[in-house]
């Protein structure tokens, strides 16, 4: 068998990509909005089940664990079935998990259905929405990522207010039923994720010295390839490694690729359909199809993580920063409403605090993307400065016990956390290259998930033992600043 792979490196950087960004905005709004609404649901679960704050906080922690640790699996699914199907699968799983939670009779059941079921489903949609932006954009990547992530701010703002209204009107069970129906809109938004698909007819003509391949493809993308490998496995002969210059020429509908290789090859290749940024053409000498992986199972497992990233010291530093950010943001997300109630603020007014944070992030994340596009400031400087400011603000917030004081704090925290979220993939791209953004971002979200998982119960435990949230938010501020 002979196999020829052509990799297109240049994304469209616009066009339908803006529709993809719109779909990503909706998906992150619904998925992240549900997570941030847990701060409102947390108070309702405390009243409904009568458990301690630390035990009840485990619902949100398990949700985050599923949300974060599913990212590598999401990347593997994207490679196998594409962004659209992965997001739709996540929408169905999220709907099932949230609907099942409405029938929960105890914390154990709701931890499993809402924490694990909904968490896994929404993780699939969130990571797929962020990753597809990097496929459609290069020059405007930071702006595209900022707009997609701004959806989480919009979701946090709208979902928190809606959640409190539904709780007052229908109770927590009715609220979860309505949220499950809303979650199905993820499948609608995912339909916008049009894959970069091409259909190819390839005819191979060979001489002793030259191999010429002409390809007609339906598509609109652009790209240039510098190397290519040809392997002949039909007769057990040695693989032929060929360095190739590939020029891709375009019209509005048809693009033509001409390839000239040095080597000897005979055969006719039929029709091939490629999805994503890579296209594969196979020659079937004996009418049989073989996969390039020697073992599909091992290939799937190895595709979950890019462990070579840990050989990069700069990536380890980025990862440690994300771990500190995870402990701080986990504390704020789960306990900001409960702390407001402790300070004498009504639950209705307390529900506005995550809404204010979401509105702030809605503005901060696109602006962070615009700032990243200017390239006037190195992304690691913005990233580190934002972490330090959020940490100092978290410590100061323990002394501002009015709604106005908490609102000012959450605005500052929303701006800085919005910057850090946008700049994680930008910092990775700055140091390690754009091709490692997907797996690098997944690891920077997955491993810090351990600190996020511990943040909620740990802060709840400190509150139960000390009678106040001061120690918990001091700890959050210190980890963010360091």
C-alpha positions as CSV (number, residue, x, y, z in Angstrom):
1,X,0.0,0.0,0.0
2,X,1.2,3.5,-0.7
3,X,0.0,6.4,1.4
4,X,0.4,10.1,0.7
5,X,-0.5,12.7,3.3
6,X,-0.8,16.4,2.5
7,X,-1.0,18.9,5.4
8,X,-2.5,22.3,4.8
9,X,-1.0,24.8,7.3
10,X,-2.7,28.1,6.4
11,X,-6.2,28.6,7.9
12,X,-8.8,30.7,6.2
13,X,-8.4,33.5,8.8
14,X,-11.9,34.8,8.2
15,X,-14.9,34.1,6.1
16,X,-17.1,31.3,7.5
17,X,-14.7,31.4,10.5
18,X,-16.7,34.3,11.9
19,X,-19.8,32.1,11.9
20,X,-17.8,29.4,13.7
21,X,-16.8,32.1,16.3
22,X,-20.5,32.9,16.8
23,X,-21.3,29.2,17.3
24,X,-18.4,29.0,19.8
25,X,-19.7,32.0,21.7
26,X,-23.0,30.3,22.1
27,X,-21.5,27.0,23.2
28,X,-19.2,28.6,25.8
29,X,-22.0,30.8,27.1
30,X,-24.2,27.7,27.8
31,X,-21.5,25.4,29.0
32,X,-19.5,27.8,31.2
33,X,-22.6,29.6,32.2
34,X,-24.0,26.4,33.8
35,X,-20.8,26.0,35.7
36,X,-20.8,29.5,37.1
37,X,-24.4,29.2,38.0
38,X,-23.4,26.6,40.5
39,X,-22.6,29.4,42.9
40,X,-26.3,30.2,43.0
41,X,-27.4,26.6,43.0
42,X,-24.9,25.9,45.9
43,X,-27.0,28.0,48.3
44,X,-30.2,26.2,47.1
45,X,-28.5,22.8,47.6
46,X,-27.4,23.8,51.2
47,X,-31.1,24.5,52.1
48,X,-32.4,21.4,50.2
49,X,-30.1,18.7,51.7
50,X,-29.0,20.3,54.9
51,X,-25.4,19.1,54.6
52,X,-22.2,21.0,55.5
53,X,-20.7,23.5,53.1
54,X,-17.6,21.4,52.6
55,X,-19.7,18.3,51.6
56,X,-22.1,20.3,49.4
57,X,-19.2,22.0,47.6
58,X,-18.0,18.6,46.4
59,X,-20.8,18.7,43.8
60,X,-19.1,21.7,42.1
61,X,-15.7,20.2,42.6
62,X,-16.7,16.9,40.9
63,X,-18.3,19.0,38.1
64,X,-15.0,20.8,37.6
65,X,-13.0,17.5,37.8
66,X,-15.1,16.1,34.9
67,X,-15.0,19.4,33.1
68,X,-11.3,19.7,33.2
69,X,-10.1,16.1,33.0
70,X,-12.2,15.4,29.9
71,X,-10.2,17.8,27.8
72,X,-7.6,15.3,26.5
73,X,-10.5,12.9,25.6
74,X,-12.2,15.8,23.8
75,X,-9.1,16.4,21.7
76,X,-8.9,12.7,20.8
77,X,-12.6,12.7,19.9
78,X,-12.1,15.8,17.7
79,X,-9.4,13.9,15.9
80,X,-11.7,11.0,15.3
81,X,-15.1,12.5,14.6
82,X,-14.5,16.2,14.2
83,X,-15.6,19.3,16.2
84,X,-19.3,19.3,15.1
85,X,-20.1,15.8,16.3
86,X,-18.0,16.1,19.4
87,X,-20.0,19.3,20.4
88,X,-23.3,17.6,19.7
89,X,-22.4,14.6,21.7
90,X,-21.5,16.9,24.6
91,X,-24.9,18.7,24.3
92,X,-26.8,15.4,24.6
93,X,-24.7,14.2,27.6
94,X,-25.1,17.6,29.3
95,X,-28.9,17.5,28.8
96,X,-29.1,13.9,30.2
97,X,-27.0,14.8,33.2
98,X,-28.8,18.0,34.2
99,X,-32.3,16.4,33.6
100,X,-31.4,13.4,35.8
101,X,-30.2,15.8,38.5
102,X,-33.7,17.2,38.8
103,X,-34.8,13.8,40.2
104,X,-32.0,13.5,42.7
105,X,-32.9,12.4,46.2
106,X,-29.5,13.1,47.9
107,X,-26.1,14.6,47.4
108,X,-24.5,11.4,46.2
109,X,-26.9,11.1,43.3
110,X,-26.7,14.7,42.3
111,X,-22.9,14.6,42.5
112,X,-22.9,11.8,40.0
113,X,-25.5,13.1,37.6
114,X,-24.7,16.9,37.7
115,X,-21.1,16.6,38.7
116,X,-19.9,13.8,36.4
117,X,-22.6,13.5,33.7
118,X,-23.2,17.2,33.0
119,X,-19.5,18.0,33.6
120,X,-18.3,15.5,30.9
121,X,-20.9,16.7,28.4
122,X,-20.2,20.4,28.8
123,X,-16.4,19.8,28.7
124,X,-16.8,18.3,25.2
125,X,-18.6,21.4,24.0
126,X,-16.3,23.9,25.7
127,X,-12.9,22.6,24.5
128,X,-14.2,21.8,21.0
129,X,-15.4,25.4,20.7
130,X,-12.1,26.9,21.7
131,X,-10.0,24.5,19.6
132,X,-11.9,25.0,16.3
133,X,-11.1,28.8,16.4
134,X,-7.4,27.9,16.0
135,X,-8.2,25.9,12.9
136,X,-10.0,28.8,11.2
137,X,-7.7,31.7,12.3
138,X,-4.0,32.5,12.5
139,X,-3.4,36.2,12.2
140,X,-6.5,37.0,14.1
141,X,-6.3,34.0,16.5
142,X,-6.2,36.0,19.7
143,X,-9.3,38.0,18.7
144,X,-11.2,34.9,17.7
145,X,-10.3,33.1,20.9
146,X,-11.3,36.2,22.9
147,X,-14.7,36.4,21.2
148,X,-15.3,32.7,21.8
149,X,-14.3,32.8,25.4
150,X,-16.4,36.0,25.9
151,X,-19.4,33.6,25.7
152,X,-18.5,32.3,29.1
153,X,-18.8,35.8,30.5
154,X,-22.2,36.3,28.8
155,X,-23.4,33.0,30.0
156,X,-22.2,33.7,33.6
157,X,-24.0,37.0,33.5
158,X,-27.3,35.8,32.0
159,X,-27.4,32.3,33.5
160,X,-26.8,33.5,37.1
161,X,-29.7,36.0,37.0
162,X,-31.9,33.5,35.2
163,X,-31.0,30.8,37.7
164,X,-32.0,32.9,40.7
165,X,-35.3,33.8,39.0
166,X,-36.1,30.2,38.2
167,X,-35.2,29.1,41.8
168,X,-37.6,31.7,43.2
169,X,-40.3,30.6,40.8
170,X,-39.9,26.8,40.3
171,X,-37.5,25.6,42.9
172,X,-34.2,23.9,42.3
173,X,-35.8,20.8,40.6
174,X,-37.8,22.9,38.1
175,X,-34.7,25.0,37.5
176,X,-32.6,22.0,36.5
177,X,-35.3,20.7,34.2
178,X,-35.4,24.1,32.4
179,X,-31.6,24.2,32.2
180,X,-31.5,20.7,30.7
181,X,-33.8,21.9,27.8
182,X,-31.6,25.0,27.3
183,X,-28.5,22.8,27.1
184,X,-29.9,21.1,24.0
185,X,-29.2,24.3,22.1
186,X,-25.6,23.3,22.2
187,X,-26.4,20.9,19.4
188,X,-28.0,23.7,17.4
189,X,-24.9,25.9,17.8
190,X,-22.6,23.1,16.8
191,X,-24.3,22.8,13.4
192,X,-22.4,25.9,12.5
193,X,-19.1,24.1,12.9
194,X,-18.7,23.3,9.2
195,X,-15.7,21.0,8.9
196,X,-12.9,21.8,6.5
197,X,-13.9,19.0,4.2
198,X,-12.5,18.2,0.7
199,X,-13.4,15.5,-1.8
200,X,-10.4,14.4,-4.0
201,X,-10.0,12.4,-7.2
202,X,-6.3,11.5,-7.6
203,X,-4.6,9.9,-10.6
204,X,-1.0,8.9,-10.3
205,X,1.3,8.7,-13.4
206,X,4.8,7.3,-12.9
207,X,8.1,7.0,-14.8
208,X,11.4,5.7,-13.5
209,X,12.5,9.1,-12.3
210,X,9.4,11.2,-11.8
211,X,6.0,10.7,-10.1
212,X,3.3,13.3,-10.9
213,X,0.1,13.6,-9.0
214,X,-2.8,15.9,-10.0
215,X,-5.5,16.5,-7.5
216,X,-8.8,18.3,-8.0
217,X,-10.5,19.2,-4.7
218,X,-13.7,21.0,-3.7
219,X,-12.8,23.5,-1.0
220,X,-11.8,27.1,-0.2
221,X,-8.8,26.7,2.1
222,X,-5.2,27.7,1.4
223,X,-1.9,26.2,2.3
224,X,1.6,25.2,1.4
225,X,3.4,22.0,2.3
226,X,7.1,21.5,2.3
227,X,7.6,17.8,3.1
228,X,5.7,14.6,2.4
229,X,6.3,10.9,2.9
230,X,5.4,8.0,0.5
231,X,5.4,4.5,1.9
232,X,5.0,1.4,-0.2
233,X,3.8,-1.6,1.8
234,X,2.1,-3.6,-0.9
235,X,5.1,-5.9,-1.5
236,X,7.0,-5.5,1.7
237,X,9.5,-3.2,0.1
238,X,11.3,-0.5,2.0
239,X,9.4,2.8,2.5
240,X,10.3,5.6,0.1
241,X,10.8,8.9,2.0
242,X,10.4,11.7,-0.4
243,X,10.8,15.5,0.2
244,X,8.3,17.3,-1.8
245,X,7.4,20.9,-2.6
246,X,3.6,21.2,-2.9
247,X,2.0,24.3,-4.4
248,X,-1.7,24.8,-3.8
249,X,-3.5,27.0,-6.3
250,X,-7.1,28.1,-5.9
251,X,-10.2,29.3,-7.6
252,X,-13.5,30.1,-5.9
253,X,-14.7,26.5,-5.9
254,X,-11.9,24.3,-7.2
255,X,-8.4,24.1,-6.0
256,X,-5.6,22.3,-7.8
257,X,-2.6,20.7,-6.2
258,X,0.4,19.7,-8.3
259,X,3.0,17.5,-6.7
260,X,6.3,16.4,-8.2
261,X,8.2,13.6,-6.4
262,X,11.5,11.8,-7.1
263,X,10.9,8.1,-7.0
264,X,9.2,5.1,-8.7
265,X,5.6,4.3,-8.2
266,X,2.7,2.8,-10.2
267,X,-1.0,2.6,-9.5
268,X,-4.3,4.5,-9.6
269,X,-5.8,6.0,-6.5
270,X,-9.6,6.4,-6.3
271,X,-11.7,8.8,-4.4
272,X,-10.8,10.1,-1.0
273,X,-12.6,12.3,1.5
274,X,-10.6,14.2,4.1
275,X,-11.9,16.1,7.1
276,X,-10.1,18.7,9.1
277,X,-6.8,20.3,8.3
278,X,-5.2,17.1,6.9
279,X,-6.0,15.1,3.8
280,X,-5.0,11.5,3.2
281,X,-4.9,9.6,-0.1
282,X,-4.4,5.8,-0.1
283,X,-3.5,3.4,-2.9
284,X,-5.1,0.0,-2.5
285,X,-2.9,-2.6,-4.3
286,X,-4.8,-5.6,-3.1
287,X,-8.2,-4.0,-2.5
288,X,-7.6,-3.9,1.3
289,X,-7.5,-0.9,3.6
290,X,-4.9,-0.6,6.4
291,X,-4.6,2.0,9.1
292,X,-1.3,3.9,9.7
293,X,-1.4,3.1,13.4
294,X,-0.1,-0.3,14.2
295,X,-2.4,-0.5,17.1
296,X,-5.6,1.7,17.2
297,X,-6.1,1.3,20.9
298,X,-2.6,2.4,21.8
299,X,-2.8,5.1,19.2
300,X,-6.0,6.5,20.8
301,X,-4.5,6.5,24.3
302,X,-1.3,8.2,23.1
303,X,-3.3,10.9,21.4
304,X,-4.8,12.0,24.8
305,X,-1.7,13.8,26.0
306,X,1.3,15.4,24.4
307,X,3.8,14.4,27.1
308,X,6.7,15.9,25.3
309,X,5.4,19.3,26.5
310,X,6.8,18.5,30.0
311,X,10.3,18.6,28.5
312,X,9.8,22.3,28.0
313,X,10.7,24.2,31.2
314,X,8.6,27.2,30.1
315,X,5.5,25.0,29.8
316,X,6.1,23.7,33.4
317,X,6.1,27.3,34.6
318,X,2.9,28.1,32.7
319,X,1.3,25.0,34.2
320,X,2.3,26.0,37.8
321,X,0.8,29.5,37.2
322,X,-2.4,27.8,36.0
323,X,-2.5,25.7,39.2
324,X,-2.4,28.8,41.4
325,X,-5.1,30.4,39.3
326,X,-7.2,27.3,39.6
327,X,-7.2,27.4,43.4
328,X,-8.1,31.1,43.5
329,X,-10.8,31.0,40.8
330,X,-12.3,27.8,42.3
331,X,-12.8,29.5,45.6
332,X,-14.3,32.6,44.1
333,X,-16.6,30.8,41.7
334,X,-18.1,28.4,44.3
335,X,-18.3,30.6,47.4
336,X,-18.7,34.2,46.2
337,X,-22.5,34.1,46.6
338,X,-22.4,32.3,49.9
339,X,-19.8,34.8,51.3
340,X,-22.1,37.6,50.2
341,X,-25.0,36.1,52.2
342,X,-22.7,35.8,55.2
343,X,-21.9,39.5,54.9
344,X,-25.6,40.3,55.2
345,X,-26.3,40.7,51.5
346,X,-29.6,39.2,50.3
347,X,-29.5,36.0,48.1
348,X,-31.1,37.9,45.2
349,X,-28.5,40.7,45.4
350,X,-25.8,38.1,45.9
351,X,-26.8,36.4,42.7
352,X,-25.9,39.6,40.9
353,X,-22.3,39.2,41.9
354,X,-21.5,36.4,39.5
355,X,-23.6,38.2,36.9
356,X,-21.4,41.3,37.3
357,X,-18.4,39.1,36.9
358,X,-19.8,37.6,33.8
359,X,-20.6,40.9,32.3
360,X,-17.1,42.1,33.0
361,X,-15.6,39.0,31.4
362,X,-17.9,39.5,28.4
363,X,-16.1,42.8,27.8
364,X,-12.6,41.9,29.0
365,X,-12.0,38.8,27.0
366,X,-12.5,40.3,23.5
367,X,-10.5,43.3,24.5
368,X,-7.8,41.0,25.7
369,X,-7.9,39.3,22.3
370,X,-7.5,42.7,20.6
371,X,-4.6,43.5,22.9
372,X,-3.0,40.2,22.0
373,X,-3.4,41.0,18.3
374,X,-1.4,44.3,18.6
375,X,1.7,42.4,19.8
376,X,2.9,45.5,21.6
377,X,3.2,43.6,24.8
378,X,4.5,40.1,25.2
379,X,1.6,37.8,26.3
380,X,3.5,36.4,29.3
381,X,3.7,39.9,30.8
382,X,0.0,40.4,30.6
383,X,-0.6,36.9,31.9
384,X,1.6,37.3,35.0
385,X,0.4,40.8,35.8
386,X,-3.3,39.8,35.6
387,X,-2.6,36.9,38.1
388,X,-0.9,39.2,40.6
389,X,-3.7,41.8,40.5
390,X,-6.4,39.2,41.0
391,X,-4.5,37.8,44.0
392,X,-4.1,41.2,45.7
393,X,-7.8,42.0,45.0
394,X,-8.9,38.7,46.6
395,X,-7.1,39.5,49.8
396,X,-8.5,43.1,50.0
397,X,-12.0,41.8,49.3
398,X,-12.1,40.3,52.8
399,X,-12.3,43.8,54.2
400,X,-15.1,45.1,51.9
401,X,-18.3,43.6,53.2
402,X,-20.9,45.7,51.3
403,X,-22.5,44.9,48.0
404,X,-20.7,47.8,46.4
405,X,-17.3,46.6,47.7
406,X,-18.0,43.0,46.6
407,X,-19.1,44.3,43.2
408,X,-15.9,46.3,42.7
409,X,-13.8,43.3,43.7
410,X,-15.6,41.0,41.3
411,X,-15.2,43.5,38.4
412,X,-11.4,43.5,39.0
413,X,-11.4,39.7,39.3
414,X,-13.5,39.4,36.2
415,X,-11.1,41.5,34.1
416,X,-8.0,39.7,35.3
417,X,-9.4,36.2,35.1
418,X,-10.7,37.1,31.6
419,X,-7.2,38.1,30.6
420,X,-5.6,34.9,32.0
421,X,-8.1,32.6,30.3
422,X,-7.5,34.2,26.9
423,X,-3.7,34.4,27.3
424,X,-3.1,30.8,28.2
425,X,-3.2,29.6,24.5
426,X,-1.5,32.8,23.5
427,X,1.5,32.3,25.9
428,X,1.7,28.6,24.7
429,X,1.7,29.8,21.1
430,X,4.3,32.4,21.8
431,X,6.8,30.0,23.4
432,X,6.0,26.6,21.8
433,X,4.2,27.4,18.5
434,X,0.6,27.4,17.3
435,X,0.6,23.7,16.5
436,X,0.9,22.8,20.2
437,X,-1.9,25.1,21.4
438,X,-4.6,22.4,21.5
439,X,-2.8,19.9,23.7
440,X,-0.9,22.5,25.7
441,X,-4.2,24.3,26.6
442,X,-5.8,21.0,27.5
443,X,-3.1,20.1,29.9
444,X,-3.1,23.7,31.4
445,X,-6.8,23.2,32.1
446,X,-6.7,19.5,33.1
447,X,-3.8,19.4,35.7
448,X,-4.8,22.6,37.5
449,X,-8.2,21.0,37.7
450,X,-6.8,19.2,40.8
451,X,-6.5,22.5,42.6
452,X,-9.9,23.6,41.4
453,X,-11.4,20.4,42.7
454,X,-9.9,21.0,46.1
455,X,-10.6,24.7,46.2
456,X,-14.4,24.5,46.8
457,X,-14.3,21.9,49.6
458,X,-11.2,23.4,51.2
459,X,-12.8,26.8,51.3
460,X,-16.0,25.3,52.7
461,X,-14.0,23.5,55.4
462,X,-12.2,26.7,56.4
463,X,-15.6,28.4,56.6
464,X,-17.1,25.7,58.7
465,X,-14.2,25.6,61.1
466,X,-13.4,29.3,61.4
467,X,-16.9,30.7,61.0
468,X,-15.8,33.0,58.1
469,X,-14.4,33.1,54.6
470,X,-11.4,35.3,55.4
471,X,-8.9,32.5,55.6
472,X,-10.2,30.9,52.4
473,X,-9.9,34.1,50.4
474,X,-6.5,34.9,51.8
475,X,-5.3,31.5,50.7
476,X,-6.8,32.1,47.3
477,X,-5.1,35.5,47.0
478,X,-1.7,34.2,48.0
479,X,-1.7,31.4,45.5
480,X,-2.8,33.7,42.7
481,X,-0.1,36.3,43.5
482,X,2.7,33.7,43.8
